[in-house]
């Protein structure tokens, strides 16, 4: 089917490539024209402005937006809504806050434009193995876009999760769980790394992939990282968060759901960004004050 695609970063470009393999016609647009030219050499049609993109698509049009969440997504949807017509569909494939998704759906629906939210998991490996798709929206536009979803996803890797915002809601919680899993692996492997035994962490991670209850794709990625350098000398222990963990914790608070593991994994990411923790300084000073424990100088 015809699909407009906006945003040709590492993930977006690979999604286009996977769709091209299934013979969809993709009209691609990126604010940096070089990326548009590059994907054109691989079979996509290229557009170099939003009006051109809209004009190149068969009606009813469908346009997938794959740009950073927040202001970039907001402004892109506003621009598109001015160019599209009743019956057209916008798909937001970024990691948007589901509250924003519900609001955007209502806003474009007033113009007769459909809005579908697609939570996408798979990262840079999606081109090869497919993308897990968590889709929200009204049934008619979702069904119309199913050929695209099924091309992007592996077998059983696509679900219409519910109404507007449901896809981004499920993806939010998915990423919160991911935070907790990553933190548990990180703590476990640090204990192994500190052991008096000379342990091969890559071999252990690979071992656990065979029959162990803790096997997962994240563990495969850990084995890959450790096989390159298990001391991780060239990796700085600074961990970003893209928002979904915060939103998951906030939703847990709003719904009175205890989520200590996800919450603490998020706080651990905050701690990773401090070269020297003021909290730790306070702890050291207090121990010195009440019991005379030695304080290490800077």
VEXLUM-862914 format. One line per 8 residues: number of its first residue (from 1); their letters; for each residue y, z, x of C-alpha. Coordinates in nm, 3 decimals. Each point is the difference from the previous one (the first is absolute). Example, Ala and Ser with C-alpha at 12.3 -4.5 7.8 and 13.67 -1.06 7.14 Angstrom:
2
1) AS) -0.450,0.780,1.230; 0.344,-0.066,0.137
//
This chain:
298
1) XXXXXXXX) 0.000,0.000,0.000; 0.367,-0.025,0.095; 0.144,0.316,0.153; 0.330,0.073,0.164; -0.028,0.248,0.286; 0.294,0.188,0.151; -0.043,0.195,0.324; -0.197,-0.135,0.295
9) XXXXXXXX) -0.046,0.307,0.214; -0.338,0.067,0.159; -0.159,0.103,-0.329; 0.181,-0.249,-0.223; -0.074,-0.298,0.223; -0.369,0.088,0.013; -0.009,0.032,-0.378; 0.142,-0.351,-0.026
17) XXXXXXXX) -0.261,-0.125,0.246; -0.280,0.153,-0.207; 0.137,-0.162,-0.316; 0.024,-0.337,0.175; -0.368,0.027,0.093; -0.075,0.010,-0.375; 0.213,-0.309,-0.060; 0.288,0.165,-0.184
25) XXXXXXXX) 0.335,-0.175,0.030; 0.237,0.244,0.167; 0.375,-0.047,0.020; 0.107,0.240,0.274; 0.341,0.143,0.076; 0.120,0.238,0.270; 0.354,0.096,0.092; -0.089,-0.096,0.358
33) XXXXXXXX) -0.054,-0.375,-0.023; -0.223,-0.013,0.309; -0.277,0.183,-0.186; 0.027,-0.243,-0.289; -0.033,-0.295,0.237; -0.303,0.164,0.162; -0.191,0.051,-0.325; 0.084,-0.357,-0.105
41) XXXXXXXX) -0.204,-0.126,0.295; -0.298,0.181,-0.155; 0.023,-0.165,-0.339; 0.263,0.187,-0.201; 0.303,-0.167,-0.151; 0.321,0.148,0.132; 0.322,0.098,-0.175; 0.316,0.105,0.180
49) XXXXXXXX) 0.189,0.163,-0.286; -0.099,0.184,-0.315; 0.135,-0.273,-0.231; -0.206,-0.255,0.193; -0.310,0.221,-0.028; 0.042,0.037,-0.377; 0.062,-0.372,-0.043; -0.321,-0.093,0.184
57) XXXXXXXX) -0.231,0.200,-0.229; -0.175,-0.116,-0.316; 0.081,0.193,-0.318; -0.077,0.269,-0.090; 0.088,0.106,0.350; -0.159,0.286,0.193; 0.161,0.141,0.312; -0.153,0.266,0.226
65) XXXXXXXX) 0.251,0.222,0.181; -0.132,0.152,0.322; 0.302,0.162,0.165; 0.070,0.360,0.111; 0.021,0.250,-0.284; 0.333,0.145,-0.107; 0.325,-0.192,0.026; -0.160,-0.324,0.126
73) XXXXXXXX) -0.234,-0.018,-0.298; 0.272,0.105,-0.244; 0.244,-0.269,0.112; -0.269,-0.270,0.012; -0.113,0.071,-0.357; 0.361,-0.001,-0.119; 0.060,-0.338,0.164; -0.319,-0.148,-0.143
81) XXXXXXXX) 0.070,0.128,-0.351; 0.322,-0.201,-0.006; -0.191,-0.321,0.079; -0.316,0.038,-0.210; -0.060,-0.076,-0.367; -0.189,0.168,-0.286; -0.374,-0.029,0.060; 0.029,0.017,0.380
89) XXXXXXXX) -0.159,0.285,0.197; 0.106,0.209,0.299; -0.271,0.177,0.202; 0.107,0.291,0.221; -0.267,0.036,0.269; 0.187,0.253,0.212; -0.038,0.377,0.011; 0.259,0.073,-0.266
97) XXXXXXXX) 0.042,0.337,-0.167; -0.165,-0.029,-0.342; 0.311,0.147,-0.167; 0.200,-0.295,0.137; -0.272,-0.237,-0.119; 0.016,0.128,-0.358; 0.380,-0.035,0.004; -0.013,-0.352,0.145
105) XXXXXXXX) -0.260,-0.107,-0.253; 0.218,0.111,-0.289; 0.307,-0.169,0.147; -0.154,-0.346,0.048; -0.202,0.028,-0.324; 0.332,0.006,-0.184; 0.047,-0.356,0.133; -0.348,-0.108,-0.108
113) XXXXXXXX) -0.131,0.010,0.360; -0.336,0.162,0.069; -0.039,0.252,0.282; -0.327,0.082,0.176; -0.043,0.267,0.268; -0.273,-0.045,0.260; -0.093,0.276,0.241; -0.151,-0.172,0.302
121) XXXXXXXX) -0.226,0.160,0.262; -0.157,-0.179,0.292; 0.265,-0.025,0.268; -0.035,-0.261,0.271; -0.376,-0.032,-0.068; 0.047,-0.129,-0.354; -0.005,-0.368,0.097; -0.357,0.035,0.120
129) XXXXXXXX) -0.151,0.259,-0.236; 0.233,-0.014,-0.301; 0.256,0.232,-0.155; -0.073,0.285,-0.238; 0.232,-0.061,-0.297; 0.112,0.267,-0.246; 0.189,-0.184,-0.273; 0.225,0.127,-0.276
137) XXXXXXXX) 0.168,-0.184,-0.283; -0.048,-0.145,-0.344; -0.333,-0.179,-0.061; 0.127,-0.357,-0.054; 0.184,-0.057,0.331; -0.268,0.190,0.191; -0.275,-0.221,-0.144; 0.203,-0.311,0.076
145) XXXXXXXX) 0.023,0.106,0.363; -0.366,0.099,0.037; -0.088,-0.312,0.205; 0.251,0.118,0.263; -0.126,0.359,-0.006; -0.362,-0.109,0.032; 0.079,-0.228,0.292; 0.178,0.280,0.184
153) XXXXXXXX) -0.260,0.270,-0.067; -0.358,0.030,0.122; -0.278,0.033,-0.258; 0.077,0.296,-0.230; 0.330,0.053,0.184; 0.238,-0.062,-0.289; 0.075,0.223,-0.299; 0.250,-0.018,-0.284
161) XXXXXXXX) 0.072,0.372,0.012; 0.225,0.024,-0.306; 0.346,-0.067,-0.135; 0.328,-0.050,0.187; 0.011,0.219,0.314; -0.371,0.087,-0.004; -0.079,-0.217,0.301; 0.267,0.160,0.216
169) XXXXXXXX) -0.097,0.345,-0.131; -0.364,-0.046,0.105; 0.111,-0.141,0.338; 0.227,0.302,0.052; -0.287,0.243,-0.048; -0.226,-0.225,0.212; 0.244,0.035,0.289; 0.028,0.375,-0.052
177) XXXXXXXX) -0.378,0.025,0.035; 0.023,-0.220,0.309; 0.240,0.253,0.156; -0.254,0.278,-0.051; -0.292,-0.202,0.137; 0.194,-0.103,0.308; 0.108,0.358,0.067; -0.360,0.129,-0.024
185) XXXXXXXX) -0.122,-0.266,0.243; 0.289,0.074,0.237; -0.075,0.373,0.004; -0.373,-0.051,0.044; 0.037,-0.244,0.286; 0.252,0.227,0.171; -0.260,0.277,-0.001; -0.256,-0.241,0.146
193) XXXXXXXX) 0.252,-0.119,0.259; 0.071,0.360,0.107; -0.370,0.083,0.033; -0.157,0.107,0.329; -0.253,-0.279,-0.059; 0.088,-0.346,0.127; -0.023,-0.169,-0.336; 0.032,-0.373,-0.068
201) XXXXXXXX) 0.223,0.000,-0.306; -0.045,-0.370,-0.069; -0.378,0.044,0.001; 0.026,0.302,-0.231; 0.227,-0.185,-0.244; -0.242,-0.293,0.002; -0.298,0.234,-0.048; 0.160,0.156,-0.305
209) XXXXXXXX) 0.028,-0.346,-0.154; -0.379,-0.010,-0.036; -0.126,0.225,-0.277; 0.259,0.278,0.035; 0.181,0.138,-0.304; 0.333,-0.037,0.185; -0.036,-0.373,0.063; 0.299,-0.214,-0.101
217) XXXXXXXX) 0.212,-0.295,0.107; 0.247,0.244,0.158; -0.285,0.124,0.218; -0.070,-0.358,0.107; 0.364,-0.031,0.101; -0.024,0.328,0.194; -0.301,-0.136,0.191; 0.201,-0.313,0.082
225) XXXXXXXX) 0.297,0.204,0.127; -0.219,0.235,0.209; -0.189,-0.291,0.155; 0.327,-0.119,0.152; 0.107,0.343,0.132; -0.135,0.321,-0.144; 0.277,0.205,0.164; 0.257,-0.215,-0.184
233) XXXXXXXX) 0.231,0.029,0.298; 0.223,-0.286,-0.108; 0.035,0.117,-0.360; 0.291,0.230,-0.089; -0.098,0.265,-0.255; 0.282,-0.090,-0.238; -0.122,-0.079,-0.352; 0.218,-0.165,-0.264
241) XXXXXXXX) -0.044,0.024,-0.375; 0.096,-0.284,-0.232; 0.062,0.213,-0.307; -0.322,0.000,-0.200; -0.118,0.335,0.140; 0.329,0.163,-0.101; -0.021,-0.153,-0.347; -0.360,0.117,-0.040
249) XXXXXXXX) 0.095,0.357,0.093; 0.296,-0.011,-0.239; -0.224,-0.128,-0.280; -0.248,0.281,0.072; 0.284,0.251,-0.031; 0.125,-0.162,-0.320; -0.349,0.011,-0.153; -0.087,0.351,0.130
257) XXXXXXXX) -0.290,-0.141,0.201; -0.087,0.193,0.320; -0.018,-0.253,0.285; 0.007,0.209,0.321; -0.181,-0.249,0.225; 0.225,-0.296,-0.084; 0.310,0.222,0.019; -0.089,0.142,0.341
265) XXXXXXXX) -0.092,-0.343,0.135; 0.349,-0.119,-0.096; 0.160,0.301,0.170; -0.206,-0.070,0.312; 0.162,-0.341,0.018; 0.341,0.164,-0.011; -0.104,0.231,0.286; -0.109,-0.298,0.210
273) XXXXXXXX) 0.360,-0.121,0.014; 0.134,0.313,0.167; 0.005,-0.008,0.379; 0.051,0.375,0.001; -0.047,0.189,-0.326; 0.268,0.255,-0.086; -0.259,0.170,-0.222; -0.223,0.050,0.303
281) XXXXXXXX) 0.294,0.147,0.191; 0.058,0.249,-0.283; -0.369,0.095,-0.003; -0.002,0.055,0.376; 0.319,0.208,-0.017; -0.136,0.217,-0.283; -0.326,0.067,0.186; 0.204,0.104,0.301
289) XXXXXXXX) 0.222,0.227,-0.210; -0.272,0.188,-0.188; -0.271,0.022,0.264; 0.147,-0.103,0.332; -0.200,-0.325,0.029; 0.121,-0.219,0.284; 0.236,-0.285,-0.083; -0.029,-0.324,0.199
297) XX) 0.328,-0.125,0.138; 0.120,-0.356,-0.052
//
